[in-house]
Amino acid sequence: MLIYAAISGHGYGHGSRSGTILLALAQRQPGWRLVLSTSLPAVFLRTVFGVVPFELRPCSWDVGVVQADALGADPAATHLALNDLERRLPDQIAEEARWLKAQGGPVLLLGDVPPALARLAQAGGWPLIWVGNFGWDAIYEPMGGPFLAWAERCRALYRTGQGLIHCPFSMPMDWGLPEIRVGLTVAPPRERAEVLRQQLELPERGRCVLVSFGGLGFELGEEPFRRWPELVFVSTDPSAAGAANVRLLPKGLRLLEFMPLVERLITKPGYSSFCEALAHDVGIHLVHREGFAEAPVLEEALRRHGRHRLLSQEQLRCGDWQLDQPLLAAAVGPLALDGAEKAAGWLEQQALAYC
């Protein structure tokens, strides 16, 4: 069985989520081939998959929303990029269809969540399962103007799939497909927490804070960290490296490895970082994000399911991070932790049924 996973290059969260599910699938079916078709960097994918083998097809399947930085969107650049991708897709679809047919065995397509994958499915008659907490139809529609036509085009393509792994923190995905709803999709840590604590000379968990803003990053400099001398920060921000209380995230390690070592996480709205933090009962200091329709949905989900505090972008920049304030309790309670295993089991059933 060949699982061909087309993963959005919009952000690392898509790769982390799909990777978590595929890692769980590899535990169940170690002989199945995992092929990743994505524009995400190979070094990042190797960090996600560890020793689990995969093949990489470097393809760009969607645009998502072009980001000015980790907290801002650029609609004009997004529209230009969508039109450019549309011109390039036919050749890519034809090439990937030829390659898949040449493999000579059963194929299942997994999409997180590039709608153009439906056109590849149609080209080869392959079954297609979506995985996500939103589709680009739900993102483009609120952007209005020329994005309304793109939203309708995406929705029509999503509806041609055979099923949906419906992840938490979701926006409407009214595609009329059979679906399974799952809990938090989280992989187990690969590193021993105590070894990492000693390597980075970290204090007890209550004095440690993780700071990350995804693949694009967000430069804060050293001064905001110096406002909190009694705390130690593990950060992905090289501009903060000179602060005595900052430890840079070591290369090749996932943020996930540090969740058992920290009490709080400062971050933007993001699906995978939410899953990992909530699974380890890490409080989230969430920075408000504009111009992306998923952000308020994630913010509301955090209020419902996780300990939290909410920050403005100005508070982030000046270091007013409220780390001396108690975390606000979840309004509803925690989510199930078995999302990856549940998704992998359902994906296995679909592959065997359709192929």
Solvent accessible surface area in square Angstrom, and as a share of the most:
residue,aa,sasa,rsa
1,M,47,0.21
2,L,6,0.03
3,I,0,0.00
4,Y,0,0.00
5,A,1,0.00
6,A,0,0.00
7,I,2,0.01
8,S,0,0.00
9,G,32,0.31
10,H,31,0.14
11,G,23,0.22
12,Y,79,0.30
13,G,28,0.27
14,H,13,0.06
15,G,0,0.00
16,S,23,0.15
17,R,5,0.02
18,S,0,0.00
19,G,0,0.00
20,T,13,0.07
21,I,0,0.00
22,L,1,0.00
23,L,25,0.13
24,A,14,0.11
25,L,1,0.00
26,A,15,0.12
27,Q,150,0.67
28,R,122,0.44
29,Q,46,0.20
30,P,113,0.71
31,G,70,0.68
32,W,34,0.12
33,R,89,0.32
34,L,9,0.04
35,V,0,0.00
36,L,0,0.00
37,S,0,0.00
38,T,2,0.01
39,S,65,0.42
40,L,9,0.04
41,P,56,0.35
42,A,33,0.26
43,V,98,0.56
44,F,30,0.12
45,L,0,0.00
46,R,140,0.51
47,T,26,0.15
48,V,11,0.06
49,F,1,0.01
50,G,34,0.33
51,V,146,0.84
52,V,30,0.17
53,P,113,0.71
54,F,45,0.19
55,E,66,0.29
56,L,61,0.30
57,R,48,0.18
58,P,111,0.70
59,C,12,0.07
60,S,35,0.22
61,W,6,0.02
62,D,18,0.09
63,V,25,0.15
64,G,0,0.00
65,V,3,0.02
66,V,50,0.29
67,Q,35,0.15
68,A,76,0.59
69,D,57,0.29
70,A,1,0.00
71,L,4,0.02
72,G,18,0.18
73,A,26,0.21
74,D,52,0.27
75,P,70,0.44
76,A,73,0.57
77,A,32,0.25
78,T,0,0.00
79,H,53,0.24
80,L,129,0.64
81,A,31,0.24
82,L,11,0.06
83,N,51,0.26
84,D,53,0.28
85,L,10,0.05
86,E,52,0.24
87,R,168,0.61
88,R,118,0.43
89,L,5,0.03
90,P,70,0.44
91,D,114,0.59
92,Q,34,0.15
93,I,16,0.08
94,A,44,0.34
95,E,76,0.34
96,E,5,0.02
97,A,8,0.06
98,R,147,0.54
99,W,50,0.18
100,L,2,0.01
101,K,124,0.53
102,A,82,0.64
103,Q,55,0.25
104,G,73,0.71
105,G,42,0.41
106,P,62,0.39
107,V,4,0.02
108,L,0,0.00
109,L,0,0.00
110,L,1,0.00
111,G,0,0.00
112,D,1,0.01
113,V,0,0.00
114,P,0,0.00
115,P,12,0.08
116,A,6,0.04
117,L,0,0.00
118,A,0,0.00
119,R,63,0.23
120,L,0,0.00
121,A,10,0.08
122,Q,110,0.49
123,A,51,0.39
124,G,25,0.24
125,G,67,0.65
126,W,34,0.12
127,P,18,0.11
128,L,1,0.01
129,I,0,0.00
130,W,0,0.00
131,V,0,0.00
132,G,0,0.00
133,N,1,0.00
134,F,6,0.02
135,G,0,0.00
136,W,1,0.00
137,D,3,0.02
138,A,13,0.10
139,I,1,0.01
140,Y,3,0.01
141,E,74,0.33
142,P,93,0.59
143,M,54,0.24
144,G,21,0.20
145,G,55,0.53
146,P,76,0.48
147,F,10,0.04
148,L,88,0.44
149,A,63,0.49
150,W,24,0.08
151,A,0,0.00
152,E,97,0.43
153,R,104,0.38
154,C,8,0.05
155,R,36,0.13
156,A,60,0.46
157,L,28,0.14
158,Y,0,0.00
159,R,124,0.45
160,T,62,0.36
161,G,7,0.07
162,Q,57,0.25
163,G,0,0.00
164,L,2,0.01
165,I,0,0.00
166,H,10,0.04
167,C,1,0.01
168,P,16,0.10
169,F,12,0.05
170,S,38,0.25
171,M,17,0.07
172,P,94,0.59
173,M,12,0.05
174,D,106,0.55
175,W,6,0.02
176,G,81,0.78
177,L,27,0.13
178,P,86,0.54
179,E,70,0.31
180,I,31,0.15
181,R,153,0.56
182,V,14,0.08
183,G,10,0.09
184,L,3,0.01
185,T,5,0.03
186,V,20,0.12
187,A,9,0.07
188,P,99,0.62
189,P,54,0.34
190,R,106,0.39
191,E,73,0.33
192,R,178,0.65
193,A,32,0.25
194,E,85,0.38
195,V,59,0.34
196,L,4,0.02
197,R,51,0.18
198,Q,123,0.55
199,Q,122,0.54
200,L,21,0.10
201,E,132,0.59
202,L,12,0.06
203,P,23,0.15
204,E,101,0.45
205,R,73,0.27
206,G,50,0.48
207,R,95,0.35
208,C,0,0.00
209,V,4,0.02
210,L,0,0.00
211,V,2,0.01
212,S,6,0.04
213,F,5,0.02
214,G,39,0.37
215,G,46,0.44
216,L,111,0.55
217,G,24,0.23
218,F,28,0.12
219,E,138,0.62
220,L,21,0.10
221,G,24,0.23
222,E,50,0.22
223,E,113,0.51
224,P,8,0.05
225,F,0,0.00
226,R,113,0.41
227,R,135,0.49
228,W,24,0.08
229,P,102,0.64
230,E,91,0.41
231,L,19,0.10
232,V,13,0.08
233,F,0,0.00
234,V,0,0.00
235,S,0,0.00
236,T,52,0.30
237,D,9,0.05
238,P,99,0.62
239,S,39,0.25
240,A,0,0.00
241,A,50,0.39
242,G,50,0.48
243,A,3,0.03
244,A,97,0.75
245,N,15,0.08
246,V,12,0.07
247,R,60,0.22
248,L,73,0.36
249,L,37,0.18
250,P,43,0.27
251,K,204,0.86
252,G,54,0.52
253,L,34,0.17
254,R,27,0.10
255,L,38,0.19
256,L,3,0.02
257,E,4,0.02
258,F,0,0.00
259,M,0,0.00
260,P,42,0.26
261,L,1,0.00
262,V,0,0.00
263,E,44,0.20
264,R,34,0.12
265,L,1,0.00
266,I,0,0.00
267,T,4,0.02
268,K,34,0.14
269,P,3,0.02
270,G,17,0.16
271,Y,14,0.05
272,S,12,0.08
273,S,22,0.14
274,F,0,0.00
275,C,0,0.00
276,E,26,0.11
277,A,0,0.00
278,L,27,0.13
279,A,27,0.21
280,H,44,0.20
281,D,88,0.46
282,V,2,0.01
283,G,0,0.00
284,I,0,0.00
285,H,0,0.00
286,L,1,0.01
287,V,0,0.00
288,H,80,0.36
289,R,12,0.05
290,E,107,0.48
291,G,51,0.49
292,F,9,0.04
293,A,25,0.20
294,E,12,0.05
295,A,4,0.03
296,P,83,0.52
297,V,45,0.26
298,L,1,0.00
299,E,25,0.11
300,E,83,0.37
301,A,11,0.08
302,L,0,0.00
303,R,91,0.33
304,R,104,0.38
305,H,32,0.14
306,G,4,0.04
307,R,74,0.27
308,H,9,0.04
309,R,39,0.14
310,L,56,0.28
311,L,5,0.03
312,S,48,0.31
313,Q,41,0.18
314,E,114,0.51
315,Q,43,0.19
316,L,0,0.00
317,R,117,0.43
318,C,58,0.35
319,G,0,0.00
320,D,53,0.27
321,W,0,0.00
322,Q,35,0.16
323,L,14,0.07
324,D,103,0.53
325,Q,73,0.33
326,P,99,0.62
327,L,30,0.15
328,L,90,0.45
329,A,82,0.63
330,A,31,0.24
331,A,85,0.66
332,V,90,0.52
333,G,16,0.15
334,P,128,0.81
335,L,46,0.23
336,A,62,0.48
337,L,109,0.54
338,D,70,0.36
339,G,0,0.00
340,A,1,0.01
341,E,87,0.39
342,K,96,0.41
343,A,0,0.00
344,A,0,0.00
345,G,9,0.09
346,W,34,0.12
347,L,0,0.00
348,E,21,0.09
349,Q,110,0.49
350,Q,29,0.13
351,A,0,0.00
352,L,106,0.53
353,A,84,0.65
354,Y,104,0.39
355,C,60,0.36
